[in-house]
Structure formats: C-alpha cells, structure tokens
Amino acid sequence: MKLTTKLGLFLIILNLVTATLSANPKPNFVLMLADDLGIGDIGCYGNDTIRTPNIDKLAKEGVILTQHIAAASICTPSRAAFMTGRYALRSGMDTCGGNRALTWIGVSGGLPPNETTFASVLQKKGYSTGIIGKWHLGMNCKSLNDYCHHPLSHGFDYFYGAPFTLIHECLPGGWLELDVPFRAQLRFFTQLIAFAVMTLVIVRYTNMISISGKVIACSALFGLLFFITWYLKYGFIHYWSCILMRNHEIVEQPMNLERSASLIVSEAREFIERNKNVPFLLVVSFLHVHTPLISTKAFTGKSKHGLYGDNVEEMDFMVGSVLDAIDNAEIQNNTLVYFASDHGGHLENRAGNLQTGGWNGIYRGGKAMAGWEGGIRVPGIFRWPDVIPSGTETDEPTSLMDIFPTVVHLAGGELPTDRIIDGHNLMPLLTKKTSHSEHEFLFHYCGNHLHAVRWHQRESGAIWKAHYVTPVFHPEGAVDCYDIILCVCEGDHVVHHKPPLLFELSADPSESSSLQPDDDPRYKAVLSRIEIAVTEHQKTIHVVPQQLSLWNNGWKPWLQPCCGTFPFCWCDKEDSNVTYII
C-alpha cells in the first residue's frame, strides 16, 4: 500500500474518531418538575379528558415510571430530597410541631449550606447550571443579603423565578392563605396581651401593688404595636412574598401572575440557546399547577375541567415549548429530559364547590396525606434518544431522590462519601441492563415521624406497604383532613395503628383492603421483615438543626426581601410585552 494511501486512510479514521468524540460530549440535562400535579391528570397515565399532547409525546419517546415515588407528600421536604438525593429529615427540612413547608420568604430556615445538590457537583465538573421557576428552599440565614439558602449558593450559576411559592395572596384580592396556620397563635397572643393589660389596670386601681401609669401605657402600646405589625404583615403580604428574582436581584414585586408563565418559558428557552454549545444542567420548576391556578387568556376556559384543567393544559404547552427549544438547538440526541411532579394533587383545594386540586387516579389520598399513595406516587418520564429505549415503562419502585445519583453518574462526577445518599442510579434500569430497582425499602415520613414503609419483595415481585400512622379523614371514608389546609403529622388528626395496616400494593394499588393479622399467614412474615429494615434505617438517622422549626420558619422583618423602601416594596423591571413563542 502506497504511503499516500496509508496517510489518506489514517486521516479518514482520525476524522471519524474526532467526529464520534465531538458528537458525544457530556450529556445535557433538562429536568422539569411540576407543582402539585396529580398522577391522574395527564394522558399517558390514563387521563382521557385533559389534553396533554406534549407530555404524552415525551412519554412515547422515552420511558414511563409507573411507581415513581416522592420522598415527601408536600413541597419543601420533597424538593429538598430531590435536590440532595436524601430524605429531607437528614437535612432538617421536614419537621413536626410547625409547618412542614417554608411559610414565608423572610425566614431563616432553608436548605442548609453544608448540603450537596446535584447542581453543585455538576458545576464543579464544568457544567453551566441554571434553575428557572419555583425554589421554595429558603433565602437567607442571618442577614438580608447573606443568601445562604439561595440557588446560587447551592450550585446554580443562574436563577430566574420565585424564591418562595405561589399562594392565594399573590392574586390581588386573594384570600389570606398564610393566615390560616397562625390564627390560633393570634388568638392566644390576643388573649394573653389583653389579660396582661387588664390585670395591670386592676392591680393599679385597687392599690394591690404600686404600678405607675407609664408601665400600663407602655404595655398597652406594646399590644397595639403587636397588632399593627401583625395585620400590616398580612396587608403587605401580596407584595412581600410574591416576587420574581434574577440571580440575587428582585425584578418583580409583586409578581404579575398573568405573565409569569410567559417569562418562565422565555427564560428557559434562552438558557438552552445560550448554553447549547457547552454541557448544561437546567431545572425548570413550574409554578403550575399550584393554586391560585392563574392561566393566560389563551388557555382560560379551554379545558373540560375548569380552572384546574386549563392550568394543566397550559403547563403541557410550556413543556412542549421547552422541548421545542431543545430540538431547535439540535441537541435532543445528547440531552436527557426528565418530567415529574414534586408530589400528588391537593385534594382539599376548592373554590366553593369547584375542585381546584389535582386528581390522583386510583390512588388513595393526596398532598400532605403522609404515606398514602395519592400523595407520593407521581408521574416520572425520561427521554434520551438512542440511549433510553422509547415507548417503554417500568413498574419497579423508583424515587425522586434517584435523580441526584443518576445525573452525577452521567456527568462523570462522584457521590459524596461523607453522608448517606438514599437515591440510586437509574441508568441500569432505564436502559434495561437490569430488571430490578435497587430500592428494596422506601420510607415514607410525615415530618420526623415514620408513617409508612414500602418493601419490594424481590423473590416474589410483590410490593408491600405498612402504615404505622395515617391522617384522620373527615367525614369518615373521605379524603379531607377536617377544615385545615393540609393534613398534619401528629396529634388528634392522626391514627396510630397497632398492629400496622398492611397492603399488598402489587395486587391492591388503591390501598382499599388491608391484610388481616389473624387471618392472613403472610402478615406476620412480611411485617417482621419490614420492622427489621426500619430498625436498621433508624440507626442512620441523626439529630440535625431543624430548618422548619417555629423559630426558623417564623417571619423575621430583617430578612424580608424588599425592592424599594421597606415596607413599601414594589418594582417591575421586566418586559411587559413578553408572550409565548408558539
């Protein structure tokens, strides 16, 4: 063979190798997380009345997880577990005796600085990282601008969205949602202050004890200032808690909900276009379908299920717009796309007689309802052309916590060795290299209380779940937790089951018929194995600072973000003409 021929052949091979290497850089990640979406709300999971063509198409092009489980049935702890791959109580992000989610933006609680997120690992591997949409994992610790809980302190290079969450107060004229959990406190302090002032007055004018008029005046003034502060706080909450930020800057206060969806889609598309030539991680954390269910005019009144259906269909459009941006950038073959919800639909949400929460299909319970399936079984869809087989599904137990190790593995990173990671790499399961999930047990917490445990019995393939504690529904047999916004984890509104309720989920996914301890010989054997697992698991749980304690989750004026002069916080730095790109 002539030298020139050999040289030509060598160059051809070299070009092929170079092309192959350049065509297979580090994968990109687009992780989309809905808020309060029920598993029964989208077509690929059985809904035939709400239109979700984009999510359904994503499912056809990838794999559907039919037993995808949130680590908690409420926002803040579920999102903390998603970001860290760890049960939320390991980082102090779930608690009892207080509210289970961050209730204000001006609080000191949040995802601790010493926690490792998948974004922080990928950032160190050279990825461009961004999160657009809802955060709800805290802002500041000790001072207004320390940003210790902020996304930019947890591995994200770019943040655009709501550092808090949607609440009814974000809607002009909306009812005071955040007031509800604190009404008992207000009544207590009202009675306490009134009693103290009246006691001082009686003591003063009966000459029982010598008390100056200044003491009484100061006490009365303190009480007056307390009530002014309390009601002023709620009067301005529309402005104070409902904000949009770009990185550390407040760009909209209060948030204009009529255009927030357009802004989120626009930012997501721009991030993809801006980073299409470098490896990137993008988390799109939708504000949909959390109440107050604000949809743009293009989607209002279009569905068969009122405001909620409109909101789901708009979110589906947003998913499609993000997928179009990936296709337009011609990076779809090197981008892992994931879609899920942070937990199940909120059954108690209503506007009069109109249901404004999601549908959880055949599964019992919903948002905040501890270990019942309806609150923790969520949609889970993966797509990666030519890597993950299309049009497939898996019934194996998987978790939102699995995203952490899966993403870290694919990016070439290493899992932290100084802490327990509860999630597992899903790639062997998604690519059909294994037929079994690595999750033998999943533990379902409500606050710091273990309410239920799931066991995947690999020898038989059966899936069991034992409930130690369940919320009390009212009326009996329904799924409403009395007149409170969310079910609680302890006290009078829960039932402790001794012996525990035991369901075979593989045969009874709706948890409608529990096994009888005395009649079914499997009961004792299954429960015995579960209790061994619980004992071993509890040995790994250690006391950590409680981020959602009454102190850390209580409003602190000095931590309240404000665009303007406090308390008159207002600004609008966004383009009012931003609209959907259709």
N, C-alpha and C positions, 0 to 999 in steps of 0.2 A: 504494500500500500504506500502510495506516494506521501511525502511529508505534508504537502499541501492538503491532501485528502484527510490525513490524520488530524491536521490542525483544524480543518473545517468541521470534522466530526466532533472534536473536542469543544469547539465553540458552540456547536449546536447543543451538546449535552449540558455545557455550562449555562447556556441561556435557559434551557428547560429547568435546571435546578434552581436558577435565580428566580425564574417566573413562579415556580412552585413555592419557594420560600416567601416571595413577596405577596403571593396570593393567600398565604396562610399566616398572617401575623397574629398577635394576641387577639382573642375574640373580644368583641364589644358586648356590653350588657345593657339591655333596656328592661328595667323591672317596673311593672305597673301595678299599683296597689289601689284598689277601690276602698271606699269607706262605708261600712255598714251594709254592704251588698249581700243579699241572701243567695244561697247556692241555687235556689229555685227560680231566680229572677232572669236567667239567661238561657237562650235557646239550646245550646249544646249540653245543658244539664236538665233539659226536659221541659222548659217553658215554651209554650206554643202560642202565646198571645202578646208578649212583649218582644219587640223586634230588636235583635242584637246581631245583625249580619256580620259585623267586623270581628267581634269576639268569636262567633261561630266559625268564621273562616280561619281565624288564628288556630282554633282547636283542630280543624280538619288538616291543617298544615303541620300539626305537631302532635303532642300527646296530652291527653286529659288525665288528671289525677282525680279519682273518684272518692278517695279517702284522704284528702288534704286537710290538715288539722292546724288551727291556730293555737298558739300557746296560751292564749287567754281569750275570754269572750268579750273584752272591752278594749278600747283604743290604745291607751298609753302602754299598759303592760304587753299587749300583743305586738306593738310596733317596737318596743324595746327588745323583745325576744327576736323579732325579725332581723333587726339591725346587728345584734350581737351573737345570735345562734345559741342563746342561753335562756333558761327560764327566767322570767322577769324578777322573781324574788331573789335571785342570785345577785342582782344589782340594786336591790331595794326599790324596784319600780312597780311593785304591787304591794298593797297593804290592806289591813283591816282597821276598823276604828276611825276611818276617814274616807274620803272619796277615792275611788280606785283609778281615777284619771286626773290629770292636772286640770284644775278648775279655773285657773286664772293665768294670764300671761305674766303678771307681775308677782311671781312666786320664786322661791329659792330652790325648789325641787326640780329634778330633771335627770337625764341620762348622765351618770357620773363621769367625770373626766378620765378616770382610770379604766373605763370600759373600752374595749376594742371593737369597732364596727368593721364590716366588710369593706366599707369605703376607705377607712384608714389603712387597711392592708393593701388595697389596690393603689392607693395614692403613692405609697412607698415603692410600688412596682412600676411606676411611671405612667399610670392611668390618669386621664383627665376625668374628674369626678364631679357629678352635679346631682342635686335633688331639686325638683320643681313640684310645688304643691304643698300639701299638709306635712307638718313636722310633729307637733304635739309632744315633744320630748324635752321641753324646757328651754330657757334662755340664759338667765344669769344666776350666779350663786350669791355673791356678797355685795356687789356694786352694779350700778345700772349698765355699765359697759364692759363687764368682765367676760361676757359671752361664753361662760364655761360649759353651758349645755347646748350651745348653738351648733347648727350643722357644720359650720366652718371649723369648729373645734373638734369635730368627730370625723374628719377625713374627707369632707367635701370641699372642693375648690370653688364651687358656685352654688348659691342657693337663691331661689326665687319662689316666694309663696307665702303661706300663712304659717307663722311660727306656732300658732295656737291651733284652733279648730273652728269649725262652723258651730254657731249657737243661734238660737232664735233672736237674741239681742242684736245680731248682725243685720237683721232685717229691720228697717225703720218701722217703728210701731210694733215690733215683735214682742211677745210676752217674755217675762223675766225668767228664763230657764235656769240661770245660775243662782237665782234667789232661792229656789226650792230647797236645796240641801241645807241652807243656812237659816231657814225660818225658825227652826227650833232654837238655834243659838240666839237669834234676835229676840225671841220671846223670853228666853232665860235672862239675857242681859237687861232687857227692858224691865222685867220684874225685879231683878237684883238692884239696879240703879234706883228705881222708884222706891223700893223698900228702904234702901240706904238713906236716901234724901228724907223720906218721911220719918224715919227713925231719928235722924239728926234734928229735924224740926220738933218732934215730940219731946226729945230729951232736952232741947234748948228751952222750950217754953214751959216745961214742967219743972225746970230747975233741978232735974235729977243729976245732971253733970254740967259743969260750966263749959259751954261751947260758944265761940264767937260767931257773930253773923257772917264773918268772912269765910269761915270754914263751910258753912251751909251754902253761901253764894258760890264758892269755888266748886263744891260738889255738884250743885245744880248746873253750873256752867260746863263741867266735865260731861255730865249726862247729855246736855244739849249738843255739845260738840261731837259726842259719840253718835248721836242720831243723825246729825247733819252729815258727818263723814260717811256713815252707812248708806244713807239714801243718796248722797252725792255720788258715791261709788256706783250705785246702780243707775243713776241718772246719766252718767257719762260712759257706761259700760259699752254702749254701741260704738263709741269712738275708741275706747281704751283697749278692748280685747280683740277687735276685729280689724286686723291690719295685714297689709302685704309688705314684704321686705325683699330687697335685692341685696344679697350678702348681709352686711350689717346696717344697711340704710333702710329706714321706713320710707316707702314710696307711695303708700296709700293708707290713710287713716281718717275715717273708717273705710273698710273695704267696700268697693262698689260691686255687689254680688252679680249685677246684671252683665258685667263684662269680665268677671274673674275667670270664667271658663275659657273665653277667647284669649285672655292673657296667658293662661297656663299652657294652652295648646301652642300658641305662638312662641313662647319661651322654649318649650320642649323641641319644637321643630328647629328653632335657631341653634339650640345647643347641639343637636345632631349634625346640622350642616356645618357648624363651626368646628366640630371635632371629628369629622368623617375621615380625616387622614391620619388620625392618631388613635390608639386604643382608648376607649372611654367607657365609663360606667354612668348611666343615667337612671335615676329613680324618679318615676312620675307618680306622685302620690296624690290621687284625685281628691278634691273636696266632695265630689259626688260619691254616694247618694245620701250623704248625711243631711238631716233636716237643718235648715228650713226648706230644702228642695227648690232652690232657685234655678230655673231653666230659662234660656234665652227665648225670645219670641218665636224663633224658627222651630222650636220643639214644644212649646206650650200648647196643650190641648191636642196633641197629635197621637198619643197612645190610647190604648183601651183601659189603662189603669190609672187615670187621673194624674196628679202631680208626681207621684212616685214613678209611674211608668214613663212619663215624659223625661224625668231625670235619668232613668236607666238608659233610655234610648239616646239621650244627649251624651252620656258618658261613652256609650258604644261608638258614637260618632267621633268622640275625642280619641278613643283607642285607634280607630281607623286612620285618623289624621296623623297620629304618631307613626303608625305602620307605613303610611304613605311617605313620610319623611325618610324613613329607613330605605324604602325602595328607591326614592328619588336620589338618594346619596349613593345608591348601588353598593350597599354594604350588607344586604339582607343575608347573604350566604356566610357572613362572618360575624353575625350578631345573634346572640342568644336573647330571645324575648320571653318574658315571664309575665303572667297576669294572675292576680289573686285578689282576695278581699282580706281586710285585717281581722274580720270576724263575721258572724252571721247577722241577719237582719234584725232590726229593732222592732219587736212586736208591739210594744206599748205605745209607740208613736202614732198619734191620731190628731186630726184636725176636726173636732166634732165627732161625727160618725164615720169620717173618711179615714181609712188606714193610710198612714204616710210612712210606714216602715216596710221592710222587705219581707219576702216570702222565702221560707227555708225548706220548701218542698215537703217531703215526708218526715223530716227530722223534727224531733220534739224540742221545744224551747227556742231561745234566740239570744240576742245581745245581752250580756251580763248575767245570763242564766247558768252560771257555774259550768258544770261538766256536761249538761245536756247537749246532744249532737247539734241541734239547730243553732247554737251559739258559737260552735267551734269548727264545724265542718264547712269548709269554704271552697269556692272554685279554685282550681290550680291548673294552669295551662303553660306548657313550654313549647317553644318553636325554635329550631335551629336547622335549617335546610341541609340535607346530606349528612348530618351528624345524628340528629334525633329522628327516628322513623316517624313518618307522617301518618295521620289517621289512626292512631293507636290510643289505648288507655291502659291505666294500671289501677288495680284495686288495692294495692298494698298501702299500708299506713305511711304517710309522709307528713312533714311538718313545715310550717313557715320558717322554723329555725334551721331547716336544711339549706336555705338559700346561702347563708354565711359560708359553710364549708364548701358548697358547690362552686360558688363564684371564686372563692380564694384558690381552690384547686385549679380551676380552669385558667386563672390569671398567673399561675406559677408561683403563688405565694405559699406561705406556711401558716398553719393554725397556731395560735398562741399556746404555749406549753405551761404557762403559769396559772391557768384557770381551766375549769371544766367547760367544754363545748358540748352542748346537748344535741345539736343537729348532726346530720350525716351527709356526706357527699352523695348526691342523687344520680350522678352520671352513669354509674354501672346499671342502675335500674332504668333510667331513661333510654339508654342505648341498648337495652335488652341483653346486656352481658351477665346480668343476674336476674332472677325472677322474684327475689325476696328483698323486702326493705330491711335495713339494718335496725329499725325500731322494733324491738321486742315489746318494750313497755313505753307508754306515754302517760305523763302525769298531768292531771287537769286541776289547776289551782284556781281558787277564788280568794284573792288577797293572799294571805300567808297560810290559808287553810287548804289542805288537800281534800278536794271534794270527790274526785273520781280518778280511776286508773284504767287504762286500756292495755290489754295483753293480746299480742298476736301469737297464738299458739302455732308455731311453725310446723310441728309434726302433723297436725290435722288441718291446718289452714284456718281454723276457727279464730274469730276475733271476739274477745270478751271485754265487758266493761263493768266494773264495780263502782257503785255510787255510795259513798260514805255520808255525804251531806247533799241535800237538794233544797232549792228555794221553795217556799210555800206559795202555791199559786192560789189566786182568788178570782172568781169563785172556784170551788174545788173542781179540779179536772181541766181548768182553763190554763192560760199561759200568762196571766197578768199578775205582777207582784204588787197587789193592792193598789194604792194611789200614789206610789212613789215612782220616780222617773226610771230608776234602774233597780233590779234585784240586788240585795245585799248578801254578804257572805256569812253572816253570823247573827246571833240574837234570836228574836222572836219570829223573824221572817225566814228561817231555815229549819229543816228537819234533819236530825241525826239518825241515821239508820243503823240499828243494831238488831239483827245482823244486816250487813250491807245489801242493797239491791244489786242483783247480778243479771246482766243481759248478754245474750249471745248476738252481738251486732251483725255477724255474718248472716244470721238467719232472721234477725229482728232489728233491722237498722232504725226503725222508728221508736225503739225502746218502749214498746207497748205492753210487753208481757215478761215480767221478771221471773227467774227461776225460783222455785220454792225450796228453801234449805232442807226441809224434811222429806220432800217428795222426789227430788231430782238428785241422783247419786253424783252427778258432776259438780254440784255446787261446792261441796267441801274441798274437793281436789283443786278446782280452779281458784277458789278464794285463798286456799293455803299457799299456792304458788304466787299469787298476786301480793299477799302480805309479806312474803319473803323479799320480793322486789321492792316493796315500799320501805321495809327496814333498811335495805342496802342503799336505797336512794336517799333516805333521810340522813344517812351518815355523811352525805356530801353537801348538805345544806348548812351554811354558816351564817351567823348574825352579821348583818351589814347595816350601814346607816339607811334609815327609811326615808326615801325621797318623797313619798306621798303622805308623810305624817301630817298631823294637824298644823304643826309649825311650818314645815317645808312647803306644804300645799296651801298655806294661808296667804292672803293678799298682803303684799308689802309695798306701800306707796313709793319707797325709794328704789324699787326695782321695776316700776311701771314704765314701759317704753312710751315715749311721747314725741310726736312730731309737731313741734310748736312749743308754746309756753304752758306748762302744766298748771291747771287741769284742762286747759282749752287746747286739746291735742287734735290737730287737723292738718292734713296736707294731701295733695293729689299731684304726683309727679309723673303719672302715666299718660300714654297716648290715648285720648278718649275715642279715637277712630279705629282702634284695633278691632278687627272682626275675624270670624272664622275664614280659613282658607279652604274653600270647597272645590 
